[in-house]
Amino acid sequence: MLSFENDYVEGAHELILQRLAETNLEQLPGYGADSWCERAKEKIREACKCPHADVCFLVGGTQTNMTVIDGMLAPYEGVIAANTGHVSVHEAGAIEYTGHKVLTLPQHEGKIRADELEAYLRTFWEDASHEHMVFPGMVYISHPTEYGTLYTRAELQNLSAICDAHQIPLYLDGARLGYGLMSRQTDVTLPDIADCCHVFYIGGTKVGALCGEAVVFTRRNMPKHFLTTIKQHGALLAKGRLLGIQFDTLFTDGLYQKLGAHAIDMAELLKRGLRECGCTFHLESPTNQQFVLLKDEELERLKKHVACSFWEKPDEDHTIVRFATSWATREADILQLLKLLKEIL
């Protein structure tokens, strides 16, 4: 059975497993107060070209989004996101569970537009009864988006300028950031993200780590007692070394970039093959997620051999599915998938 269901079906890169084994018997402080976490933080600051950044390690993506958003918002504030945004659709109401509303904007291939954000904020403040409404206190975006699409540098700069003007933070979910940075069609670098965003996270879970995300506060704006907030949200790992060692490994000798580049290479191979098979793409994704329209009977035959993700039903006879490559995808598996598709379609 082949699996292109997501980009975290495998465990972790062998170098990470090796480093964890090598350091297994070291006796270290807990909760991220160890030397490995400090080394990893310094490497991340260097990669971001943001020497004053505050870096924190959390256990997973949903916990990170919930903790950062809850930690930075006042009780009467909500977070603005695309209506397809992960915090709006696929986090089981985690943001609402903390008492904050997700305020949605229309999505454009997964992205929000600066002009629509500006109009939303202006309309809120011009409403004479806004004291009776949920205040927009943060803007959430993901890069890549849920559709594998990417913001340009100019788009990030425009969103950042609007957030600065309204004195609210721009927060970037980087669960798949490694794949976005290594896309062949991006003009965005890690320092660009650090420059534009008030806070963002570098995803490890989906890019070669067993688990873990690195949150980066770029403007000396980490909330007071944030470690306590992390613990309250169940996102603090007692054996914090596990996260520090993993991120130290990912940011040594360009491993994070190499893993991202491999997934993009495999996605490009997959994309060419899907086109040769005559597949219809739902949209053009420049990253590791590819969305394809299949007839339902074709999908049923494919599911006997391949795991892929259901995405949506555009009509009663078709299904949009997602094929995801990862840091560990093998070329042989892609060729096998394409062979099966040629037989089925």
Summary of the structure (lengths in Angstrom):
residues: 345
radius of gyration: 20.5
end to end distance: 18.6
largest distance: 62.2
contacts: 1174
relative contact order: 0.18
helix: 42%
strand: 19%
